[in-house]
Structures are given as structure tokens and as C-alpha cells.
Amino acid sequence: MAKRKKKVVRRSVKSIIVKDNLMVHECAVKPYQIFCEFFDAKVNAFSTDSSLLLEVVEIDEQYYFFEDFTDACLLLNGTEISIRRVGLSKAEIERRAWSCLMNEFTDVDPINPRIFEAIKSSMPAQMQLALFHKPLTIQHILDIKGLKRHHYDYQTSLYRNQQHTKIPPFSELIAEVRYDNNN
């Protein structure tokens, strides 16, 4: 009987040039999507002088990242980075991706109710329990940040006041103009 060889994951650091072989891991897609939609990447925070190190999972000569979203967003095609290949379960990758997003969210000042709602509605219930040992609430985030509830309520009221009215369809605008011209 032939011996089965288990693929050994090297824990050493390797330098690669970012091309099409660095992608977001399937278990980190939703947290990364929320990050890209709601967080402004701080371009000045990334310095090309320092070596960027990303932990990645290697599958068929493709590298998949799952955290360090700020750094990953700022990478340009052709940038040389260092990677550390790790062997993690999908559950651990998903946990680390959501944890990375939550760390970015708790760094936002002032608190943004839209980001909180996007995270709360997208994060699976079992992930909320894994990260917080209870369902995610705004009070838990406020406790982490050391803020009182009125800070969140104030931001929520600002957001409600900033909502724009729905733009009517073009056909309704034409009908309104015709009505005004006939009268």
C-alpha cells in the first residue's frame, strides 16, 4: 500500500510579487466586501519602505489572504510583499476575517451606524457567538470603545437627517413638466 503524503505547510517567510496569484479567501469574502464598501483606506498609512507581511493560505499555487484588509487594499499589481503560508481551518480563517473587520470597525471614530448594521446583518450568528460569546449588540461595541449610548444615538440621528429623498423616475418628471405647462 502506498503511503499518503500530507502536504506540509511551510511557516517560513517568502517574498512574492503581487500579480493575479493573491486573492481574498472564500471564507473572508463578506468581511472584505464590507471593508471595501465602508472603510476608506488610508493611503498614507502604507509605506513602500517597510516590508509588508501577509499570512496566506496556499491552494494550487494561488495565495489567499483573509486579514490585514487595509494593507491588502493598498497593494498594487507588481508590488513585492512577504507572505507566510499557514495551514488553518476554514472556520479559523472566517473567524480571523471577521475579527479583522471588527478591529477596523472599533477603530472608527465616531461610530458609524451604517457600518454596524452592515456587519450585524452579515455576520453569521455562530460567528457572533465565537467572537463575543453572545449576539453582537451596539452596547457591546460601545463598551469596547468606552462610550456611552448617547454617542451612538447621536450618530444615528445624524445619519437619519442625512438621508436623501428618492429621485423620481424620469417618466414622472416628464409628466410633471407636461402638467405644469398645460396649466
C-alpha positions as CSV (number, residue, x, y, z in Angstrom):
1,M,0.0,0.0,0.0
2,A,1.4,3.4,-0.9
3,K,2.0,5.9,1.8
4,R,-0.1,9.0,1.7
5,K,1.9,12.2,1.9
6,K,0.3,15.0,3.7
7,K,1.1,18.4,2.3
8,V,3.4,20.2,4.7
9,V,2.7,23.9,5.1
10,R,5.9,25.9,5.3
11,R,5.9,28.5,8.0
12,S,8.9,30.4,6.6
13,V,8.5,33.8,5.0
14,K,8.6,34.0,1.2
15,S,8.7,37.1,-1.0
16,I,6.4,37.3,-3.9
17,I,5.4,39.9,-6.5
18,V,1.7,40.6,-6.3
19,K,0.0,39.6,-9.6
20,D,-3.1,37.6,-10.1
21,N,-2.0,35.0,-7.6
22,L,-3.0,36.9,-4.4
23,M,-6.8,36.7,-3.8
24,V,-9.2,37.0,-0.9
25,H,-10.1,33.7,0.7
26,E,-13.6,32.4,0.1
27,C,-14.3,32.5,3.9
28,A,-13.2,36.1,4.1
29,V,-15.2,37.5,1.1
30,K,-18.1,39.1,3.0
31,P,-15.9,40.8,5.7
32,Y,-13.6,42.0,2.9
33,Q,-16.5,43.3,0.9
34,I,-17.9,45.3,3.8
35,F,-14.4,46.7,4.5
36,C,-14.1,47.8,0.8
37,E,-17.6,49.3,0.8
38,F,-17.5,51.2,4.1
39,F,-13.9,51.9,5.0
40,D,-11.7,54.5,3.4
41,A,-8.2,53.0,3.0
42,K,-5.6,55.3,4.4
43,V,-3.1,55.6,1.5
44,N,-0.6,57.4,3.7
45,A,-0.6,54.6,6.2
46,F,1.1,52.3,3.8
47,S,4.8,52.9,3.3
48,T,6.6,51.1,0.5
49,D,9.8,51.4,2.5
50,S,8.6,48.8,5.0
51,S,8.1,45.2,4.1
52,L,4.5,44.0,4.2
53,L,3.9,40.6,5.6
54,L,0.7,38.8,5.0
55,E,-0.4,35.4,6.3
56,V,-1.9,33.4,3.4
57,V,-3.3,30.0,2.6
58,E,-1.8,28.4,-0.5
59,I,-4.1,26.4,-2.7
60,D,-2.9,25.2,-6.1
61,E,-0.1,27.9,-6.3
62,Q,-2.6,30.6,-5.5
63,Y,-2.3,32.7,-2.3
64,Y,-5.4,33.6,-0.4
65,F,-5.4,36.3,2.3
66,F,-8.0,36.6,5.0
67,E,-7.0,39.5,7.2
68,D,-4.9,42.8,7.1
69,F,-7.6,44.2,4.8
70,T,-6.1,47.8,4.9
71,D,-2.7,46.6,3.6
72,A,-4.3,44.2,1.0
73,C,-6.5,47.1,-0.4
74,L,-3.4,49.2,-1.0
75,L,-1.4,46.6,-2.9
76,L,-0.7,47.4,-6.5
77,N,0.0,44.8,-9.1
78,G,3.8,44.3,-9.2
79,T,4.3,45.2,-5.5
80,E,6.7,42.8,-3.7
81,I,5.4,41.5,-0.4
82,S,6.4,38.9,2.0
83,I,4.0,36.1,2.8
84,R,3.8,33.4,5.5
85,R,1.9,30.3,4.4
86,V,-0.3,29.0,7.2
87,G,-2.5,25.9,7.4
88,L,-5.8,27.0,9.0
89,S,-9.2,25.5,9.0
90,K,-12.0,27.4,7.2
91,A,-13.6,28.1,10.5
92,E,-10.4,29.8,11.8
93,I,-10.0,31.8,8.6
94,E,-13.6,33.0,8.8
95,R,-13.1,33.9,12.5
96,R,-9.9,35.8,11.8
97,A,-11.5,37.7,8.9
98,W,-14.5,38.8,10.9
99,S,-12.2,39.7,13.8
100,C,-10.1,41.8,11.5
101,L,-13.2,43.7,10.3
102,M,-14.4,44.2,13.9
103,N,-11.0,45.7,14.8
104,E,-11.2,48.1,11.9
105,F,-14.8,49.0,13.0
106,T,-13.8,49.7,16.6
107,D,-11.1,52.0,15.4
108,V,-13.6,54.2,13.5
109,D,-14.4,57.4,15.3
110,P,-17.1,58.5,15.5
111,I,-19.1,55.2,15.4
112,N,-20.9,54.7,12.1
113,P,-24.4,53.2,12.4
114,R,-24.4,52.1,8.7
115,I,-21.2,50.1,9.2
116,F,-22.6,48.5,12.4
117,E,-25.8,47.5,10.6
118,A,-23.9,46.0,7.7
119,I,-21.7,44.0,10.0
120,K,-24.6,42.9,12.2
121,S,-26.8,41.8,9.3
122,S,-24.0,39.9,7.5
123,M,-22.1,38.2,10.4
124,P,-23.4,34.7,11.0
125,A,-24.9,34.1,14.4
126,Q,-22.3,31.4,15.2
127,M,-19.5,33.8,14.4
128,Q,-21.0,36.4,16.7
129,L,-21.0,33.8,19.5
130,A,-17.4,32.8,18.7
131,L,-16.2,36.4,18.8
132,F,-18.3,37.9,21.5
133,H,-19.7,34.9,23.4
134,K,-23.2,36.4,22.8
135,P,-25.1,38.0,19.9
136,L,-23.5,41.2,18.6
137,T,-25.1,44.4,20.0
138,I,-24.2,48.0,19.7
139,Q,-23.9,48.1,23.5
140,H,-21.1,45.6,23.4
141,I,-19.2,47.8,20.8
142,L,-19.8,50.9,22.9
143,D,-18.4,49.0,26.0
144,I,-15.3,48.1,24.0
145,K,-14.8,51.7,22.9
146,G,-15.6,53.0,26.4
147,L,-18.5,55.2,25.1
148,K,-22.0,55.9,26.4
149,R,-25.1,55.1,24.4
150,H,-25.9,58.7,23.6
151,H,-22.8,58.8,21.3
152,Y,-24.3,56.1,19.1
153,D,-27.8,57.6,19.3
154,Y,-26.4,61.0,18.2
155,Q,-24.7,59.4,15.1
156,T,-27.8,57.5,14.3
157,S,-29.9,60.8,14.3
158,L,-27.2,62.5,12.1
159,Y,-27.5,59.6,9.6
160,R,-31.3,59.8,9.5
161,N,-31.1,63.5,8.9
162,Q,-28.6,63.0,6.0
163,Q,-30.8,60.5,4.1
164,H,-31.8,61.9,0.8
165,T,-35.2,61.9,-0.8
166,K,-35.8,59.3,-3.5
167,I,-35.3,60.7,-7.0
168,P,-38.5,60.2,-9.1
169,P,-38.2,58.3,-12.3
170,F,-37.7,60.2,-15.5
171,S,-41.2,59.5,-16.8
172,E,-42.7,61.1,-13.7
173,L,-40.6,64.2,-14.1
174,I,-41.7,64.5,-17.8
175,A,-45.4,64.1,-16.7
176,E,-44.9,66.7,-14.1
177,V,-43.4,69.2,-16.6
178,R,-46.2,68.5,-19.1
179,Y,-48.8,69.0,-16.3
180,D,-47.2,72.3,-15.3
181,N,-47.1,73.5,-19.0
182,N,-50.8,72.7,-19.5
183,N,-51.9,74.7,-16.5
